[in-house]
Each structure stands twice: as C-alpha cells, then as structure tokens.
C-alpha cells in the first residue's frame, strides 16, 4: 500500500455489520436472526482461498481483510454483509491499540 494513499480513498466499500439476536421459537428453543449493528465504509482485500467438499457440494472459502474506522463493541460473533456477500468474522485487530482502525480477518463461503 502506498503510504500517501489517504484512508478515506481506501475505504470505498459500503458494508453492514450485523449482530445475532436469539428469538424464542415457542417450542422451548430459539432461532438466530440478524439485526443491523452499524453501516460503515471499508476496504476489502483478498488474502487466500480454499475449496473443499461438504455434503457432496464444492464449497469455496475466501479469507479477506476488512479495514474500517474504529467501531466500539464489534465482536467475532457478528457478521459483515457487502452487497450480496456475507462474511463471518474470524478475528479483529486494533493496530497499536490506537482505536483508529480495526483490521478484521473474515471468511466468505459460497457453494458452486
């Protein structure tokens, strides 16, 4: 990355961060629904890809690093949506503990 590139110009993907909400199903169990936690600008950079077979279907996984401005309360239980894509959060880093940026390692799964 060019050090002269401004942060604002790098954050060009509009993402939605969702948090899980447990809802009682009336039969003693619960279902997980997703509620919008935040909408923000991000940079999405690919890191790696892998394919494997699950239930006789080829599943492609792609790891990405998503950079956003610091957002208090973000956890690994949340997920990220970008357009029609969904990403599970694997890890969240706060570089130098400066509360300026968050670097999120996330994984996208899609069946072929």
PEHUDA-V309751 format. One record per residue. N is the residue number from 1. SS is DSSP state (H for helix, E for strand, C for the rest). PSI is psi as a letter, one per 40 degrees, with the letter a starting at -180 (* if undefined). OMEGA is omega in whole degrees, -180 to 180 (* if undefined). Layout:
N:SS:PSI:OMEGA + N:SS:PSI:OMEGA
This chain:
1:C:h:178 + 2:C:h:-177 + 3:C:e:179 + 4:C:e:179 + 5:C:h:-178 + 6:C:i:178 + 7:H:d:-177 + 8:H:d:-179 + 9:H:d:178 + 10:H:d:-177 + 11:C:g:-173 + 12:C:e:178 + 13:E:h:178 + 14:E:h:-177 + 15:E:i:173 + 16:E:h:176 + 17:E:h:-178 + 18:E:i:177 + 19:E:i:-179 + 20:E:i:177 + 21:E:h:178 + 22:E:h:-180 + 23:E:h:178 + 24:E:h:-177 + 25:C:e:178 + 26:C:e:180 + 27:C:f:179 + 28:C:e:179 + 29:C:a:179 + 30:E:i:174 + 31:E:i:177 + 32:E:h:172 + 33:E:i:-178 + 34:E:h:-179 + 35:E:h:180 + 36:E:h:178 + 37:E:d:-179 + 38:E:i:171 + 39:E:h:-174 + 40:E:i:176 + 41:E:i:-176 + 42:E:i:169 + 43:E:h:180 + 44:E:h:-180 + 45:E:h:178 + 46:E:i:178 + 47:E:d:-180 + 48:E:i:177 + 49:E:i:-178 + 50:E:i:174 + 51:E:i:175 + 52:E:i:-179 + 53:E:h:178 + 54:E:h:-180 + 55:C:f:178 + 56:C:f:177 + 57:E:h:178 + 58:E:h:-180 + 59:E:h:177 + 60:E:h:175 + 61:E:i:178 + 62:E:h:176 + 63:E:i:179 + 64:E:i:169 + 65:E:h:-180 + 66:E:h:179 + 67:E:h:178 + 68:E:i:170 + 69:E:i:-177 + 70:C:h:179 + 71:C:h:-179 + 72:C:h:173 + 73:C:e:180 + 74:C:h:-179 + 75:C:i:179 + 76:C:e:179 + 77:C:e:-180 + 78:C:i:175 + 79:E:i:-178 + 80:E:h:175 + 81:E:h:173 + 82:E:h:-174 + 83:C:b:-179 + 84:C:e:-175 + 85:E:i:177 + 86:E:i:-178 + 87:E:h:172 + 88:E:h:179 + 89:E:h:179 + 90:E:d:-175 + 91:E:i:179 + 92:E:h:179 + 93:E:h:176 + 94:C:g:-174 + 95:H:h:178 + 96:H:e:-180 + 97:H:f:-177 + 98:C:e:-179 + 99:C:f:177 + 100:C:d:-179 + 101:E:i:167 + 102:E:h:174 + 103:E:h:-174 + 104:E:h:172 + 105:E:h:-176 + 106:E:i:-179 + 107:E:h:176 + 108:E:h:176 + 109:E:i:175 + 110:E:h:177 + 111:E:i:178 + 112:C:*:*
